[in-house]
């Protein structure tokens, strides 16, 4: 599996977290598995922060 690094601004990071959480809620209400979304959400929330000058 190829690793990809993505650099996000604070607002993009917040949008990602909210979108994943909404998607997880939708899957849960449809009684579908949320394992993959849980894993991506966990990785996004625990990812190291690196400040980059623009």
Biopython code that builds the backbone (N, CA, C, O; Angstrom):
import numpy as np
from Bio.PDB.StructureBuilder import StructureBuilder

atoms = [
    (1, "UNK", "N", (0.841, -1.170, 0.000)),
    (1, "UNK", "CA", (0.000, 0.000, 0.000)),
    (1, "UNK", "C", (0.890, 1.238, 0.000)),
    (1, "UNK", "O", (1.832, 1.337, 0.787)),
    (2, "UNK", "N", (0.588, 2.167, -0.876)),
    (2, "UNK", "CA", (1.378, 3.377, -1.012)),
    (2, "UNK", "C", (0.922, 4.407, 0.010)),
    (2, "UNK", "O", (-0.273, 4.673, 0.134)),
    (3, "UNK", "N", (1.874, 4.992, 0.750)),
    (3, "UNK", "CA", (1.545, 6.027, 1.723)),
    (3, "UNK", "C", (1.521, 7.380, 1.034)),
    (3, "UNK", "O", (2.352, 7.678, 0.177)),
    (4, "UNK", "N", (0.558, 8.184, 1.426)),
    (4, "UNK", "CA", (0.392, 9.509, 0.851)),
    (4, "UNK", "C", (0.363, 10.521, 1.993)),
    (4, "UNK", "O", (-0.326, 10.319, 2.993)),
    (5, "UNK", "N", (1.113, 11.608, 1.839)),
    (5, "UNK", "CA", (1.092, 12.676, 2.829)),
    (5, "UNK", "C", (0.228, 13.807, 2.301)),
    (5, "UNK", "O", (0.359, 14.230, 1.153)),
    (6, "UNK", "N", (-0.658, 14.287, 3.163)),
    (6, "UNK", "CA", (-1.556, 15.366, 2.800)),
    (6, "UNK", "C", (-1.375, 16.487, 3.808)),
    (6, "UNK", "O", (-1.421, 16.258, 5.017)),
    (7, "UNK", "N", (-1.171, 17.686, 3.314)),
    (7, "UNK", "CA", (-1.030, 18.848, 4.185)),
    (7, "UNK", "C", (-2.334, 19.636, 4.133)),
    (7, "UNK", "O", (-2.781, 20.052, 3.064)),
    (8, "UNK", "N", (-2.940, 19.836, 5.310)),
    (8, "UNK", "CA", (-4.225, 20.507, 5.396)),
    (8, "UNK", "C", (-4.126, 21.749, 6.272)),
    (8, "UNK", "O", (-3.346, 21.792, 7.224)),
    (9, "UNK", "N", (-4.920, 22.749, 5.941)),
    (9, "UNK", "CA", (-5.038, 23.906, 6.815)),
    (9, "UNK", "C", (-5.957, 23.522, 7.972)),
    (9, "UNK", "O", (-6.569, 22.454, 7.954)),
    (10, "UNK", "N", (-6.053, 24.381, 8.966)),
    (10, "UNK", "CA", (-6.913, 24.088, 10.107)),
    (10, "UNK", "C", (-8.370, 23.917, 9.698)),
    (10, "UNK", "O", (-9.054, 23.018, 10.186)),
    (11, "UNK", "N", (-8.842, 24.775, 8.805)),
    (11, "UNK", "CA", (-10.241, 24.675, 8.385)),
    (11, "UNK", "C", (-10.482, 23.404, 7.555)),
    (11, "UNK", "O", (-11.539, 22.784, 7.676)),
    (12, "UNK", "N", (-9.527, 23.018, 6.725)),
    (12, "UNK", "CA", (-9.660, 21.783, 5.944)),
    (12, "UNK", "C", (-9.646, 20.568, 6.860)),
    (12, "UNK", "O", (-10.378, 19.605, 6.633)),
    (13, "UNK", "N", (-8.803, 20.614, 7.908)),
    (13, "UNK", "CA", (-8.727, 19.502, 8.856)),
    (13, "UNK", "C", (-10.051, 19.366, 9.602)),
    (13, "UNK", "O", (-10.550, 18.255, 9.782)),
    (14, "UNK", "N", (-10.620, 20.487, 10.035)),
    (14, "UNK", "CA", (-11.908, 20.452, 10.729)),
    (14, "UNK", "C", (-13.012, 19.916, 9.820)),
    (14, "UNK", "O", (-13.867, 19.150, 10.265)),
    (15, "UNK", "N", (-12.996, 20.316, 8.559)),
    (15, "UNK", "CA", (-13.994, 19.831, 7.611)),
    (15, "UNK", "C", (-13.862, 18.326, 7.411)),
    (15, "UNK", "O", (-14.868, 17.623, 7.321)),
    (16, "UNK", "N", (-12.642, 17.831, 7.341)),
    (16, "UNK", "CA", (-12.400, 16.395, 7.190)),
    (16, "UNK", "C", (-12.961, 15.627, 8.382)),
    (16, "UNK", "O", (-13.659, 14.628, 8.205)),
    (17, "UNK", "N", (-12.661, 16.085, 9.588)),
    (17, "UNK", "CA", (-13.135, 15.406, 10.799)),
    (17, "UNK", "C", (-14.667, 15.415, 10.850)),
    (17, "UNK", "O", (-15.278, 14.384, 11.133)),
    (18, "UNK", "N", (-15.291, 16.558, 10.583)),
    (18, "UNK", "CA", (-16.751, 16.642, 10.618)),
    (18, "UNK", "C", (-17.389, 15.772, 9.536)),
    (18, "UNK", "O", (-18.407, 15.125, 9.784)),
    (19, "UNK", "N", (-16.805, 15.750, 8.353)),
    (19, "UNK", "CA", (-17.352, 14.935, 7.265)),
    (19, "UNK", "C", (-17.273, 13.449, 7.582)),
    (19, "UNK", "O", (-18.226, 12.706, 7.351)),
    (20, "UNK", "N", (-16.134, 13.019, 8.112)),
    (20, "UNK", "CA", (-15.990, 11.604, 8.486)),
    (20, "UNK", "C", (-16.959, 11.228, 9.598)),
    (20, "UNK", "O", (-17.546, 10.146, 9.580)),
    (21, "UNK", "N", (-17.123, 12.117, 10.556)),
    (21, "UNK", "CA", (-18.056, 11.847, 11.652)),
    (21, "UNK", "C", (-19.491, 11.777, 11.147)),
    (21, "UNK", "O", (-20.251, 10.914, 11.585)),
    (22, "UNK", "N", (-19.876, 12.662, 10.239)),
    (22, "UNK", "CA", (-21.214, 12.616, 9.644)),
    (22, "UNK", "C", (-21.426, 11.331, 8.859)),
    (22, "UNK", "O", (-22.491, 10.718, 8.928)),
    (23, "UNK", "N", (-20.399, 10.928, 8.108)),
    (23, "UNK", "CA", (-20.493, 9.686, 7.320)),
    (23, "UNK", "C", (-20.619, 8.478, 8.240)),
    (23, "UNK", "O", (-21.377, 7.552, 7.951)),
    (24, "UNK", "N", (-19.884, 8.484, 9.338)),
    (24, "UNK", "CA", (-19.970, 7.388, 10.305)),
    (24, "UNK", "C", (-21.363, 7.323, 10.908)),
    (24, "UNK", "O", (-21.914, 6.235, 11.077)),
    (25, "UNK", "N", (-21.941, 8.474, 11.235)),
    (25, "UNK", "CA", (-23.295, 8.530, 11.791)),
    (25, "UNK", "C", (-24.313, 7.988, 10.791)),
    (25, "UNK", "O", (-25.234, 7.261, 11.162)),
    (26, "UNK", "N", (-24.138, 8.349, 9.520)),
    (26, "UNK", "CA", (-25.048, 7.863, 8.476)),
    (26, "UNK", "C", (-24.958, 6.340, 8.350)),
    (26, "UNK", "O", (-25.982, 5.661, 8.277)),
    (27, "UNK", "N", (-23.741, 5.809, 8.325)),
    (27, "UNK", "CA", (-23.576, 4.355, 8.229)),
    (27, "UNK", "C", (-24.167, 3.661, 9.450)),
    (27, "UNK", "O", (-24.803, 2.614, 9.330)),
    (28, "UNK", "N", (-23.956, 4.245, 10.618)),
    (28, "UNK", "CA", (-24.481, 3.646, 11.842)),
    (28, "UNK", "C", (-26.013, 3.611, 11.831)),
    (28, "UNK", "O", (-26.616, 2.633, 12.271)),
    (29, "UNK", "N", (-26.638, 4.676, 11.329)),
    (29, "UNK", "CA", (-28.105, 4.711, 11.277)),
    (29, "UNK", "C", (-28.659, 3.708, 10.265)),
    (29, "UNK", "O", (-29.805, 3.275, 10.381)),
    (30, "UNK", "N", (-27.842, 3.338, 9.271)),
    (30, "UNK", "CA", (-28.245, 2.339, 8.283)),
    (30, "UNK", "C", (-27.848, 0.923, 8.704)),
    (30, "UNK", "O", (-27.995, -0.021, 7.928)),
    (31, "UNK", "N", (-27.344, 0.777, 9.936)),
    (31, "UNK", "CA", (-26.898, -0.512, 10.483)),
    (31, "UNK", "C", (-25.827, -1.163, 9.618)),
    (31, "UNK", "O", (-25.852, -2.371, 9.383)),
    (32, "UNK", "N", (-24.880, -0.342, 9.144)),
    (32, "UNK", "CA", (-23.759, -0.849, 8.345)),
    (32, "UNK", "C", (-22.480, -0.721, 9.163)),
    (32, "UNK", "O", (-22.431, 0.015, 10.148)),
    (33, "UNK", "N", (-21.458, -1.440, 8.747)),
    (33, "UNK", "CA", (-20.187, -1.426, 9.460)),
    (33, "UNK", "C", (-19.487, -0.075, 9.307)),
    (33, "UNK", "O", (-19.517, 0.541, 8.242)),
    (34, "UNK", "N", (-18.856, 0.371, 10.399)),
    (34, "UNK", "CA", (-18.153, 1.658, 10.393)),
    (34, "UNK", "C", (-16.658, 1.482, 10.659)),
    (34, "UNK", "O", (-15.969, 2.460, 10.948)),
    (35, "UNK", "N", (-16.153, 0.268, 10.567)),
    (35, "UNK", "CA", (-14.760, -0.008, 10.918)),
    (35, "UNK", "C", (-13.775, 0.814, 10.098)),
    (35, "UNK", "O", (-12.837, 1.384, 10.656)),
    (36, "UNK", "N", (-13.965, 0.885, 8.811)),
    (36, "UNK", "CA", (-13.037, 1.610, 7.946)),
    (36, "UNK", "C", (-13.071, 3.104, 8.231)),
    (36, "UNK", "O", (-12.028, 3.756, 8.269)),
    (37, "UNK", "N", (-14.257, 3.642, 8.431)),
    (37, "UNK", "CA", (-14.374, 5.066, 8.736)),
    (37, "UNK", "C", (-13.763, 5.353, 10.105)),
    (37, "UNK", "O", (-13.130, 6.392, 10.294)),
    (38, "UNK", "N", (-13.945, 4.445, 11.057)),
    (38, "UNK", "CA", (-13.337, 4.606, 12.377)),
    (38, "UNK", "C", (-11.820, 4.681, 12.274)),
    (38, "UNK", "O", (-11.186, 5.511, 12.927)),
    (39, "UNK", "N", (-11.243, 3.811, 11.451)),
    (39, "UNK", "CA", (-9.792, 3.781, 11.295)),
    (39, "UNK", "C", (-9.274, 5.070, 10.668)),
    (39, "UNK", "O", (-8.276, 5.623, 11.130)),
    (40, "UNK", "N", (-9.933, 5.551, 9.631)),
    (40, "UNK", "CA", (-9.510, 6.788, 8.968)),
    (40, "UNK", "C", (-9.683, 7.979, 9.908)),
    (40, "UNK", "O", (-8.827, 8.862, 9.964)),
    (41, "UNK", "N", (-10.783, 7.999, 10.641)),
    (41, "UNK", "CA", (-11.034, 9.072, 11.598)),
    (41, "UNK", "C", (-9.968, 9.084, 12.691)),
    (41, "UNK", "O", (-9.475, 10.147, 13.066)),
    (42, "UNK", "N", (-9.616, 7.915, 13.198)),
    (42, "UNK", "CA", (-8.571, 7.813, 14.222)),
    (42, "UNK", "C", (-7.231, 8.310, 13.687)),
    (42, "UNK", "O", (-6.525, 9.056, 14.365)),
    (43, "UNK", "N", (-6.889, 7.899, 12.478)),
    (43, "UNK", "CA", (-5.609, 8.323, 11.892)),
    (43, "UNK", "C", (-5.566, 9.821, 11.638)),
    (43, "UNK", "O", (-4.522, 10.453, 11.805)),
    (44, "UNK", "N", (-6.688, 10.387, 11.240)),
    (44, "UNK", "CA", (-6.742, 11.831, 10.996)),
    (44, "UNK", "C", (-6.620, 12.607, 12.304)),
    (44, "UNK", "O", (-5.976, 13.655, 12.351)),
    (45, "UNK", "N", (-7.236, 12.095, 13.359)),
    (45, "UNK", "CA", (-7.214, 12.805, 14.630)),
    (45, "UNK", "C", (-5.871, 12.689, 15.343)),
    (45, "UNK", "O", (-5.500, 13.585, 16.102)),
    (46, "UNK", "N", (-5.137, 11.603, 15.113)),
    (46, "UNK", "CA", (-3.860, 11.406, 15.807)),
    (46, "UNK", "C", (-2.661, 11.694, 14.937)),
    (46, "UNK", "O", (-1.531, 11.416, 15.337)),
    (47, "UNK", "N", (-2.877, 12.243, 13.760)),
    (47, "UNK", "CA", (-1.771, 12.545, 12.843)),
    (47, "UNK", "C", (-0.902, 13.663, 13.431)),
    (47, "UNK", "O", (-1.423, 14.595, 14.044)),
    (48, "UNK", "N", (0.402, 13.571, 13.248)),
    (48, "UNK", "CA", (1.265, 14.622, 13.759)),
    (48, "UNK", "C", (1.047, 15.935, 12.995)),
    (48, "UNK", "O", (0.725, 15.939, 11.807)),
    (49, "UNK", "N", (1.229, 17.030, 13.706)),
    (49, "UNK", "CA", (1.038, 18.343, 13.121)),
    (49, "UNK", "C", (2.401, 18.883, 12.689)),
    (49, "UNK", "O", (3.360, 18.881, 13.461)),
    (50, "UNK", "N", (2.462, 19.339, 11.460)),
    (50, "UNK", "CA", (3.702, 19.906, 10.945)),
    (50, "UNK", "C", (3.367, 21.274, 10.364)),
    (50, "UNK", "O", (2.529, 21.393, 9.470)),
    (51, "UNK", "N", (4.020, 22.288, 10.876)),
    (51, "UNK", "CA", (3.782, 23.640, 10.399)),
    (51, "UNK", "C", (4.653, 23.892, 9.171)),
    (51, "UNK", "O", (5.858, 23.640, 9.193)),
    (52, "UNK", "N", (4.034, 24.393, 8.095)),
    (52, "UNK", "CA", (4.722, 24.638, 6.849)),
    (52, "UNK", "C", (4.515, 26.098, 6.471)),
    (52, "UNK", "O", (3.389, 26.593, 6.508)),
    (53, "UNK", "N", (5.584, 26.787, 6.112)),
    (53, "UNK", "CA", (5.448, 28.158, 5.655)),
    (53, "UNK", "C", (4.916, 28.179, 4.231)),
    (53, "UNK", "O", (5.338, 27.397, 3.380)),
    (54, "UNK", "N", (3.994, 29.080, 3.994)),
    (54, "UNK", "CA", (3.400, 29.185, 2.661)),
    (54, "UNK", "C", (3.913, 30.433, 1.990)),
    (54, "UNK", "O", (3.540, 30.721, 0.853)),
]
sb = StructureBuilder()
sb.init_structure("model")
sb.init_model(0)
sb.init_chain("A")
sb.init_seg("    ")
for serial, (resi, resn, name, xyz) in enumerate(atoms, 1):
    if name == "N":
        sb.init_residue(resn, " ", resi, " ")
    sb.init_atom(name, np.array(xyz, "f"), 0.0, 1.0, " ", f" {name:<3s}", serial, name[0])
structure = sb.get_structure()
